[in-house]
């Protein structure tokens, strides 16, 4: 598959990268944070729009030059404003070895983020849907940032936030105390609706972050541990 070249990388500082030194993502239990999915070896059982097969894995060209996940969607038959799911991380697929699934409330998850890219000629609006293992109840977060084509863009949302749209009379606690599905997608623009256009979509560095106080304690604890080890090396 031909892939387009990286045009520009949106600068960012990934604080979770420092914490991941102390939390091996392959050994964390479900609901333990922080966690970042980098698709380092494969697509990590993330599935496509229909949920019929895993998305593609691309070895290089991500935001930092490394691997990422990819899929495509044809807009034929889709109406303007239709929410089209692109990437599915779901417990029944064992996506990311279950690292995203569980009680986000008690785990103090306060942020969700991901890098996205597409090759459409018009800006696209992305969303993420969070739902229980039964796919209901759920909540949708729309990113009110037009994402231009051919550019890696970092999208992040605090949790909870005023942009969350709940699918029924549910509370934040009712939805986020049992996360089993994460679905990243776009709203179909009128310029592409119903057209026979197959658009490429890329995803990388999908992450959940704990509350700042918890993150600070983790960083301080790690620094103290490193300091103690370095002192033992001194004569």
GISUL-V23066 format. One line per field, one symbol per residue. ss: DSSP state (H for helix, E for strand, L for the rest). phi: phi as a letter, one per 30 degrees, with the letter a starting at -180 (. if undefined). psi: psi as a letter, one per 30 degrees, with the letter a starting at -180 (. if undefined). Layout:
BEGIN
ss: ???
phi: ???
psi: ???
END
This chain:
BEGIN
ss: LLLLLLLLELLLLLHHHHHLLLLLLLLLLLLLLLEEELLLLLLLLLELLLLLLELEEELLLLLLLLLEEEEEEELLLLLLLLEEEEEEEEHHHLHHHHLLLELLLLLLEEEEEEEEEELLLLLEEEEEEEELLLLLLEEEEELLLLELLLLEEEEEEELLLLLEEELLLLLHHHHHLLELEEEEEEELLLLLLLLLLEEEEEEEEEEEEELHHHHHHHHHHHHHHHHHHHHHHLL
phi: .dcddddacddaccddeddddcbdddbddeidbdabcchdcadhidcdedicadddccdajdecjcdacbabbcddicdeiddcdcbbcbddchdhhiddckcddddhdbabaacbabcddbdbccbbccadediadbbccccdbdcddibdbdcbbdbdadddcddkdccedddddadbbbbcabcddddceicdcccdbbbahdbbbddeddddddddddddddddddddddd
psi: kkklljekkkkljjefeeefefjjffgklkfkllkkjfhefaghgklaefgfllllkkflgaegfallllllkkgkgklkfkjjkekkjkeffhkhggffkajfeffhkgkkllklklglflkkkllkkkllfggkllkkjkjhjkjllgkkkjkkkkkllffkjkiailleeeeffikfkkjkalkkleffkglikjkkklklhklkklkeeeeeeeeeeeeeeeeeeeeffk.
END
